[in-house]
Amino acid sequence: ATLSRHACDQELASIGVLGKQSLVRTLVAMQCECRSVTEMAGTLGISPRSLHRLLVREGAAYSQIAESVRMGRAKRLLLEGHGTEAVAELLGYSDERSFRRAFQRWTLSTPSEYRASRQT
């Protein structure tokens, strides 16, 4: 366990997050929803397995972080006046319907209900 912890600390230090900020915050700042795990790991200079291991250490999963970033971006785009079709395309959804279902799963409201509730 000590060797594993030391190895993780070395990897965190090598990507510049040890003692500064969490890897989760780093991924959020890098807009991780735009990249696959493999691409993000390459950007950070570590293997995908190391990225997963470091995230587990912080109690997080890449998919959860990516989904959270995507949700935040969707909310911002909707409040900026973008239509659901445009937001779906910008976020990489296959179609508007898929985006609307995901948005309802995140917020328990439709994109139009969300926009209306924030503009009053």
Backbone hydrogen bonds in HBPLUS format (Angstrom, degrees):
<---DONOR---> <-ACCEPTOR-->    atom                        ^
c    i                          cat <-CA-CA->   ^        H-A-AA   ^      H-
h    n   atom  resd res      DA  || num        DHA   H-A  angle D-A-AA Bond
n    s   type  num  typ     dist DA aas  dist angle  dist       angle   num
A0005-ARG N   A0001-ALA O   2.89 MM   4  6.10 163.1  1.92 151.1 155.6     1
A0006-HIS N   A0002-THR O   2.92 MM   4  6.11 158.8  1.97 147.6 153.6     2
A0007-ALA N   A0003-LEU O   2.90 MM   4  6.12 158.0  1.94 148.0 154.0     3
A0008-CYS N   A0004-SER O   2.93 MM   4  6.20 158.3  1.97 151.6 157.3     4
A0009-ASP N   A0005-ARG O   2.88 MM   4  6.12 159.3  1.92 150.3 156.3     5
A0010-GLN N   A0006-HIS O   2.93 MM   4  6.20 152.8  2.01 147.9 155.2     6
A0011-GLU N   A0007-ALA O   3.01 MM   4  6.31 155.4  2.07 145.9 152.4     7
A0012-LEU N   A0008-CYS O   2.83 MM   4  6.10 162.3  1.86 156.1 161.0     8
A0013-ALA N   A0009-ASP O   2.88 MM   4  6.04 158.4  1.93 145.7 152.0     9
A0014-SER N   A0010-GLN O   2.88 MM   4  6.10 149.0  1.98 143.7 152.5    10
A0015-ILE N   A0011-GLU O   3.17 MM   4  6.47 137.8  2.36 144.0 153.4    11
A0015-ILE N   A0012-LEU O   3.27 MM   3  5.40 134.0  2.50  97.2 108.7    12
A0017-VAL N   A0012-LEU O   2.97 MM   5  5.35 161.9  2.01 152.2 149.1    13
A0016-GLY N   A0013-ALA O   3.10 MM   3  4.94 155.2  2.16  98.5 105.8    14
A0020-LYS N   A0017-VAL O   3.29 MM   3  5.25 166.5  2.31 112.4 115.6    15
A0026-THR N   A0022-SER O   3.12 MM   4  6.46 153.3  2.20 143.5 151.3    16
A0027-LEU N   A0023-LEU O   2.88 MM   4  6.17 159.8  1.92 154.7 159.0    17
A0028-VAL N   A0024-VAL O   2.96 MM   4  6.23 158.5  2.00 152.9 159.0    18
A0029-ALA N   A0025-ARG O   2.92 MM   4  6.08 161.1  1.95 147.3 152.5    19
A0030-MET N   A0026-THR O   3.01 MM   4  6.24 136.8  2.20 140.1 152.0    20
A0030-MET N   A0027-LEU O   3.15 MM   3  5.00 125.4  2.46  90.0 104.3    21
A0032-CYS N   A0027-LEU O   3.16 MM   5  5.36 143.5  2.30 146.2 153.1    22
A0031-GLN N   A0028-VAL O   3.01 MM   3  5.12 161.7  2.05 108.8 112.9    23
A0034-CYS N   A0031-GLN O   3.12 MM   3  6.22 171.9  2.13 133.0 135.3    24
A0035-ARG N   A0032-CYS O   3.13 MM   3  5.56 170.9  2.14 117.1 119.8    25
A0040-MET N   A0036-SER O   2.89 MM   4  6.11 166.8  1.91 157.2 160.9    26
A0041-ALA N   A0037-VAL O   2.86 MM   4  5.99 164.2  1.88 152.5 157.1    27
A0042-GLY N   A0038-THR O   3.01 MM   4  6.17 157.6  2.06 144.0 150.3    28
A0043-THR N   A0039-GLU O   2.96 MM   4  6.23 152.3  2.04 146.5 154.1    29
A0044-LEU N   A0040-MET O   2.97 MM   4  6.28 149.5  2.07 148.5 156.7    30
A0045-GLY N   A0041-ALA O   2.88 MM   4  6.05 113.7  2.33 136.4 154.2    31
A0046-ILE N   A0041-ALA O   2.93 MM   5  5.18 167.3  1.94 147.7 147.0    32
A0045-GLY N   A0042-GLY O   3.08 MM   3  4.86 144.0  2.21  93.3 104.4    33
A0050-SER N   A0047-SER O   3.06 MM   3  5.12 116.0  2.49  97.2 112.4    34
A0051-LEU N   A0047-SER O   2.97 MM   4  6.33 156.1  2.03 153.7 160.7    35
A0052-HIS N   A0048-PRO O   2.98 MM   4  6.28 163.9  2.00 153.1 156.4    36
A0053-ARG N   A0049-ARG O   2.91 MM   4  6.12 161.2  1.95 148.1 153.8    37
A0054-LEU N   A0050-SER O   2.83 MM   4  6.01 160.3  1.87 152.6 157.3    38
A0055-LEU N   A0051-LEU O   2.98 MM   4  6.18 154.8  2.05 149.1 156.1    39
A0056-VAL N   A0052-HIS O   2.88 MM   4  6.12 157.1  1.93 152.3 158.6    40
A0057-ARG N   A0053-ARG O   3.10 MM   4  6.34 150.7  2.19 141.5 149.2    41
A0058-GLU N   A0055-LEU O   2.94 MM   3  5.04 129.6  2.20  98.0 111.9    42
A0060-ALA N   A0055-LEU O   2.89 MM   5  5.11 172.2  1.90 138.5 139.0    43
A0059-GLY N   A0056-VAL O   2.90 MM   3  4.77 155.5  1.96 101.5 109.2    44
A0064-GLN N   A0061-ALA O   3.10 MM   3  5.37 121.5  2.46 103.2 117.1    45
A0065-ILE N   A0061-ALA O   3.14 MM   4  6.47 160.9  2.18 156.8 162.1    46
A0066-ALA N   A0062-TYR O   2.86 MM   4  6.07 170.0  1.87 160.5 163.2    47
A0067-GLU N   A0063-SER O   2.95 MM   4  6.03 155.7  2.01 141.8 148.7    48
A0068-SER N   A0064-GLN O   2.96 MM   4  6.13 153.8  2.03 144.5 151.5    49
A0069-VAL N   A0065-ILE O   2.95 MM   4  6.23 160.3  1.99 154.8 159.7    50
A0070-ARG N   A0066-ALA O   2.93 MM   4  6.08 159.0  1.97 146.2 152.6    51
A0071-MET N   A0067-GLU O   2.88 MM   4  6.07 153.4  1.95 145.8 152.8    52
A0072-GLY N   A0068-SER O   3.02 MM   4  6.26 163.2  2.05 148.6 152.6    53
A0073-ARG N   A0069-VAL O   2.97 MM   4  6.20 157.5  2.02 149.3 155.7    54
A0074-ALA N   A0070-ARG O   2.90 MM   4  6.10 154.5  1.96 146.1 153.5    55
A0075-LYS N   A0071-MET O   2.97 MM   4  6.24 163.5  2.00 154.8 158.2    56
A0076-ARG N   A0072-GLY O   3.06 MM   4  6.31 161.9  2.09 146.6 151.4    57
A0077-LEU N   A0073-ARG O   2.93 MM   4  6.14 166.3  1.95 153.8 157.3    58
A0078-LEU N   A0074-ALA O   2.94 MM   4  6.13 161.0  1.97 153.5 158.6    59
A0079-LEU N   A0075-LYS O   3.01 MM   4  6.21 161.7  2.04 150.4 155.2    60
A0080-GLU N   A0076-ARG O   2.94 MM   4  6.14 131.5  2.18 142.2 155.8    61
A0080-GLU N   A0077-LEU O   3.21 MM   3  5.01 131.0  2.47  90.4 103.6    62
A0082-HIS N   A0077-LEU O   3.11 MM   5  5.64 156.1  2.17 161.1 153.6    63
A0081-GLY N   A0078-LEU O   3.02 MM   3  5.28 157.2  2.07 106.0 112.8    64
A0087-VAL N   A0083-GLY O   2.97 MM   4  6.24 162.2  2.00 156.2 161.7    65
A0088-ALA N   A0084-THR O   2.89 MM   4  5.96 161.5  1.93 145.4 150.7    66
A0089-GLU N   A0085-GLU O   3.09 MM   4  6.30 157.0  2.14 143.3 149.1    67
A0090-LEU N   A0086-ALA O   2.87 MM   4  6.11 163.4  1.89 152.5 157.3    68
A0091-LEU N   A0087-VAL O   2.94 MM   4  6.06 148.1  2.04 150.7 158.4    69
A0093-TYR N   A0088-ALA O   2.87 MM   5  5.10 156.4  1.92 159.5 155.7    70
A0092-GLY N   A0089-GLU O   3.17 MM   3  5.17 158.0  2.22 101.9 108.6    71
A0099-PHE N   A0095-ASP O   3.32 MM   4  6.70 157.3  2.37 146.7 152.8    72
A0100-ARG N   A0096-GLU O   2.90 MM   4  6.22 165.0  1.92 157.6 161.3    73
A0101-ARG N   A0097-ARG O   3.00 MM   4  6.25 161.6  2.04 152.2 156.4    74
A0102-ALA N   A0098-SER O   3.05 MM   4  6.25 162.4  2.09 147.9 152.8    75
A0103-PHE N   A0099-PHE O   2.81 MM   4  6.03 162.1  1.84 158.4 163.9    76
A0104-GLN N   A0100-ARG O   2.95 MM   4  6.16 158.0  2.00 147.6 153.1    77
A0105-ARG N   A0101-ARG O   3.01 MM   4  6.23 149.6  2.10 144.3 152.9    78
A0106-TRP N   A0102-ALA O   3.01 MM   4  6.30 147.4  2.11 147.4 156.0    79
A0107-THR N   A0103-PHE O   2.91 MM   4  6.09 167.0  1.93 157.4 160.3    80
A0108-LEU N   A0104-GLN O   2.73 MM   4  4.64 142.1  1.87 129.9 136.6    81
A0114-TYR N   A0110-THR O   2.89 MM   4  6.12 160.9  1.92 157.8 163.3    82
A0115-ARG N   A0111-PRO O   2.97 MM   4  6.17 165.3  1.99 149.8 153.3    83
A0116-ALA N   A0112-SER O   2.97 MM   4  6.10 162.7  2.00 146.5 151.4    84
A0117-SER N   A0113-GLU O   2.94 MM   4  6.09 155.3  2.00 147.0 153.6    85
A0118-ARG N   A0114-TYR O   3.16 MM   4  6.37 137.1  2.35 144.4 155.0    86
A0118-ARG N   A0115-ARG O   3.26 MM   3  5.31 133.5  2.49  96.6 108.6    87
A0119-GLN N   A0115-ARG O   3.14 MM   4  6.25 129.0  2.41 143.7 156.3    88
